[in-house]
Amino acid sequence: MTASTRKAKPVSDIPASTPQPNPRRPLRLGRAGKLALVGGLLLLMLVPHMMIEAVIEERESYQEQVREGIARSWSPAQSVMGPLLVVPTRAPAQRAAYETGPLRWDRGAVAVLPAQLRAEAKLAPERRRRGLFEAVIYEAEVDLTARLAVPVINPEPGTELLWQEAFLVTGASDLRSAAAGARLSMDGRELTSRDVADAGCVGMDLTRWDLGLEGPPEPGRGLDLAGALTLRGTSRFGLLPLARRTELAVAAPWPTPSFTGAGLPVRSDVTASGFTAEWREGTGQPLVRHLGASWCSQLADDGTQVGVDLLEAVPTYRMVTRASKYAAMFLALAFLTYVLFELVAGVRIHLVQYGLLGLSVVLFPLLLLAFGEPLGFAVAYVISTAAVVGQASAYTAAVTRRAGLAGLFAGVLGGLFGFLYVVLSLEAYALLAGAVALFAALSVVMAVTRRVDWSEA
């Protein structure tokens, strides 16, 4: 068949060439872009961290509610007052010109403080639990001795001293448990107690000891007073130093006291089995006080107490709160370790893998809180550290496929948690230790990355 006899094929029978799509080039962010994404993920991880901090605050508020509930049913923190002499007064009330009827009286009181007051308190503390929460309660045996000299009292014009109603007074924040065992003697004579009415006292229960005077005593007469109180309280014990010279001695089998109030003890001895402490204080103010009808509150305001708080040996919630504040730093250092693995060791780590590692580290404060409530802080710290380090290291071994890098990461993370425990124990030098450690970590990063080309895609 010649070329002339061949029939040409129709154009429609010629196969058309199919255009091939151009292959899509993967998006290359470069090292700086990857660092930016990791930084953004780090900020995103702060959201679950803040949610965990809210849980910690909520549990701590439950703890405070339990302490308040135990204090209501047992007795609150105790502050002891007295003994001191109270002489009621009255003065004619001013009357309007049109006013008639019986004469009305304005009531008041003159308080005479002792020249010397000594209190000796022996506390027997214990822990009282409700569910997972607890409070420190105690029983206290308080011995009181005082030397009071009756001065010459010059009332204001028109004011009458009611010596027949004069009485001695002792008090404490809560006397529910002390009513049966309270006693007070004057010059060896036992006095009879009863409640104080219309003292205008807030936060203080008073016991009145009638003197049975028929008139004003001889000026300068000295009264030797001795008494005792049996109290129950929660967490704190204190004494109002309402005397020219006050001495307080407190002893308890409790190894972690905190001495509080207007003055520190002049002598203290704290051991693993308990503590003893002694204070010497004074009002530095006149011993005779001319007061109004609310004389009790005025005395309590004048006398700033001294005493002791019975602290927990390791306050779990406070330690967990402090530990959670370092979570952001630990998260940043964990991410930085992964970044160094990519830059120096050449492994490829996806952003999702960074996120899963971050969630593992962020969960540490929550684990610490969950185990700390039933087991205590120290045991909880060991368990939580082992769980997070084990989980994060096993995941690192799966991501990098290198046992050496996983071991290195476990060492870095374990060292961070060990360092945190030391920092939490060194309250006075926590800032110094943290600043030095951060400076050392930055120096290591600068040394490792000194030859990295950050502009490489």
Secondary structure, 3 states (H helix, E strand, C coil): CCCCCCCCCCHHHCCCCCCCCCCCCCCCCHHHHHHHHHHHHHHHHHHHHHHHHHHHHHHHHHHHHHHHHHHHHCCCCEEEEEEEEEEEEEEECCCCCCCCCCCCEEEEEEEECCCEEEEEEEEEEEEEEECCEEEEEEEEEEEEEEEEECCCCCCCCCCEECHHHCEEEEEECCCCCCCCCCEEEECCEECCEEECCCCCCCCCEEEEEECCCCCCCCCCCEEEEEEEEEEEEECEEEECCCCCEEEEEEEECCCCEEEEECCCCCEEEEECCEEEEEEEECCCCCCEEEECCCHHHHHHHHCCCEEEEECCCCCHHHHHHHHHCCHHHHHHHHHHHHHHHHHHHCCCCCHHHHHHHHHHHHCHHHHHHHHHHHHCHHHHHHHHHHHHHHHHHHHHHHHHCCHHHHHHHHHHHHHHHHHHHHHHHCCCCHHHHHHHHHHHHHHHHHHHCCCCCCCCC
